[in-house]
Amino acid sequence: MQQVRSLVKVWCVVLLFANAQEVYSEKLPIVLWHGMGDTCCFPFSLGGVRKFLESEIGVYVKSIEIGNSVTEDFKSGYLVHPNQQIEMVCAELSKDAKLNNGFNAIGFSQGGQFLRGLVQRCASVRIRNLITMGGQHQGVFGLPNCPSLSSRTCERFRQLLNHAAYTDLMQHFLVQATYWHDPLNEARYKNASTFLADINNERYLNDRYAENLLKLNKFVMVKFNKDTIVQPLESQWFGYYKPGQDKETQPLNETDLFIEDRLGLKTMYEENKIVFLECEGNHLQFTKEWFRNELFRFLM
């Protein structure tokens, strides 16, 4: 009898070890979504990130392309409404057989809030871990040093958004207007925003958004401490200006969004599903070493 018990114990250990090995060796595909002024495939940006992940982790990596060419993809970052982009990407990813068993996702800059919108709205895909790099989860109020555009164009964008962000024309013409968040006029923002106010459950409560976010294993938010693009920096960690002014900021856990748990973020925090990471660089400026040390654990 003692020998039987010992044999059973040995087999239990073997099975546990085998299961642990199987879990450890499971590598999910990765989906990338680029930001403003970028494309899916530039070799010096997401094209390089895709090759880096493919070579070092050895998984299928899909970099989202909006449209039928790199040129169309570039323009989409400014001119194709996020609601339309998310709908298109939901359909595309749902048809990709390599993603059927789930995948991890990394959103760069505005691609971060677009991927979060995908998690909340697209029930036909299964995202395990969501990583946002410099995402603007509470929006922006200012476009300092906007990338890929001349300073004159940046200034024109700023002027347009400051004076006309919440007009129907701008909300349907310029992507950045859809996550422009004026803390001096919260009521107008909530009523007029055609994207951000919706996915942040600030217009009306959509229970499905919180339910879908809660399905994530981890929601990782990376903030770049020397960012000159995202204003305010705290938006990258879901914080923002205190309502009614644009000087003093508050972290996520002090916002009504968190306290009232309208998006399930408080529940996620209590379940240790939210991870806050910092990178000591300007917007999207990180090293391969930092990426390996900080993010590979969420991708392996």
N, C-alpha and C positions, 0 to 999 in steps of 0.2 A: 504493500500500500504506500509506503514511504517513497519507493522508487517511482510509483505512478504519479504521486504528487510532485515529485521533483521534475519528472518529465513534462508534466502539464505546465509547471512554472517556466521551464526552459522554452517551451513552445510559445507561451504568452510573451516572453521577452523577445523571441524571434519575430513574432507577428507585430508587436509594438514597434520594433526597430524597422521592420519592413514598411510599415505604414508611415513612420516618421520620415524614412528615406523618400517615400513616394511624395509626401507633402512637400518636403524640402526641395525635391527635384522638379516639382511642377513649376513651369515657367509660362506665364501667360503672355499673350501678345500685348503690344503697346500701341496705343493710338495717340498721335500728336496733333495739336491744333495751333496754328501759328497766330501771331498777333498783327497789329496794324503796321502797314508798311513792309510786310514780309510775305513770303509764299511758302508753299509746302516743301519746296525743293531747292532753294538756293543753297549751293554747296557750303557757303560761309555761314549759314544759319541752320534751318531745320533739316536741310539735306545732310549736313554734317552731323547733326544730332542723331538722325536716323541711322547713318552708317556706324556711328559710335556705339549706339545701343545694340544694333545687329551684331557687331563684332564682339562686344564685351559680354553681352548677356545671352546672345544666340537665340533670339526670338524673332517672330514676324513683327515688323514695325510698319504701321500704316500712318502716313502723314497726310492729313486731310487737305484736299484740293477742291476749292469751290469753282466750278466752271470747267471748261474744256481745254484750258491752257494756263500757263504760268501768268500770263498777262491778265487774264480774267480773274485768276485767283488773287493777284495783287489788288486789282480794283475792288474785289469783293470786300476787302477789309475796310473800305470806305463807303461803298455804294450799295451793297446788298444787305437788306435789313436782317438783323440777327434772328428774328423769328423765321424768316425764310431759309436762312442758312442752317438753322437747327433742324428744320423739317427735312431739308435736303440731305443733311448728314445722317439723320436718323434712318432714312430710307436706304442710304448707301451702306451704312454699317450693318444694318439688319440683313442685308443680302450677302454679306461677306462670310462665307462658311468658316473661314479661319478664326472668326471672332465668336462663333456660336457658343463656346463654353466660357465666355467672359473674357475681359481684358482689363488692363490698367490703362489709365489715360493721363496725359500731361498737357496742360494748356499753358501757352506762353502769352503773357500780357492779356489783351482782351479775349484771346482764345481760352483763358481760364474761366471767365464768367460764361462764355458760350458753351463750354463743356459742362459746366454746372447746370446750365439750362437744359442741356441734353439729358443729364442724369434725371432731372426733375420731370421732364416732359416725355422722354422716349422710353416707353415700357418694354420695347422689343429688344433692347440691348442690355447687357449685364456688365456694368463697370464695377470692378472690385475696389481698387484704390484710385482716388482722384487727386492729382497733384497740380496745383496752380502756381505758376512762376510769375510773380509780379502782377497777379490778376487784380482787377478793380471791382471787388465784390460789392462795395457800396457806391461805386461810381467814381467820377472825378469832378473837380471844380477847378478847371484850368488845364492848359495843354503846354506846359513849359518844355522847350527843347524837343518838340515832337519829331520823331525819327522819319527818315526817308523823304522829307519834304524840305523845300527851301524855307528860310526864316520868314520870307514874305508870305508864303502860303500858310505857314503855321500861324502867323499873326492874323491872317484873314479868317482862318478857322476859329481862332479864339474870339474874334469880334462877332462872327456869326453866332457862335454858341452862347456868348454872354448876352446877346440881345434877342436871339430868336430860337433858342434851343427847343422850346416847347411849342413852336408852331407846327401845324400839321405837315407843312412842306419840309421842315428840317427833320422832323421825327421819321419821315419816310424817305428822305433823301440822303442823310448823312448818318452813318453807323454810330459815330461818336456822340451824336445827339441823344441816342437811345439809352446811353448810360451816363449822361450829364446830370449831375445831382447838385442842384442849387440849395445849399443849406439855409440860405436867406429867404427861401420861398418854398418850404416843404410841401405846402398844400398844392401848389401848382405842379411841382415835380411829381407828386403821387398821382395827380389827375391826368397829367399829360404824357408822362413817360410811357412809351409803347413797348419797352422791353424790361429795363431793370426793375422798375417799381412792381412789375408783374411777377418776375421770378423771385423777388424778395418778399412776396406776399404783402405788399403795402397798399394794393388797390382793393383787393378782397381776399379772403382766406381760401386758398386752394389746398385742401388737406393732402391731396395726392403729391404735391411738391415735397412736403415734409416726409411723407411715407417713403418716397423714392430716395431721398437723400439718406434716410436712415438705413437703407440697404447697403450703403457703402461700408467696406471694412475700415478704411481710413480716408479722411479728408485732410490732405496735407496742403498747407498754405505757406508759400515762401515769400518773405519780404526782403527787398533789397534796401539796405540801410542808407545807401548813398544815392538813391533813385532821384533823378532829376526829371523824370517823365511823369510818374504817377503823383497826383496831388489831390488829397494828402496821402502820405506814405501808409497811414493806418488802414486805408481801404484794402490793401493787400492782405491784411489779417481780419477783414470784415469790420474794422472800426471806421469811424468817420468824424466829421466835425459835429460838435454839439449843435442841435437845431437852433436856428436863429442867428448864427454868426459863423465866421469862417477863419477863426484864429485858434480856438481851443478844441482839441480833439478828445475823443473818448474811445476806449477799447471795446471790443465786441461785447464783453460781459456787462457793460454798462448801458448798452443800447436797448431800446424798447423791443427791437426785433428779437434779441436774445432773452430778455426778461420775460416777455410774453410767450416765448418759444414758438413764434409764428411759423418758423421754417424748420423746427426740429433741432436747431443748433445747440440749444441748451441740453437737450436730451443726448445729443451726440457727444457733447463735451463731458457730460457725466458718465458716459459709457466709454470714455477714452478713445473716441473715434476721431477727434480733431487733433491735428499736430501743427504747431506753429514753428517754422524754421526761419532762420535769418541767414542772409548772405551779405558779406561786406563788400558790396560792389554797386555800380550804377545799374540801371535798368537792364535786366537779363544778362548781366556780366558775371559769369561764373566760370570756374575752371573744371576740367575733367576730374581732377582730384576731389574737389568739393562735391561734385555730382556723385562720384562713386561713394564717398564717405557718408553723404547725407541721404541720398535718394535710392541707391541700389537696394536697400533693405525693404523698400516698398514695391520693388519691381521683380524681386527674385521669388 
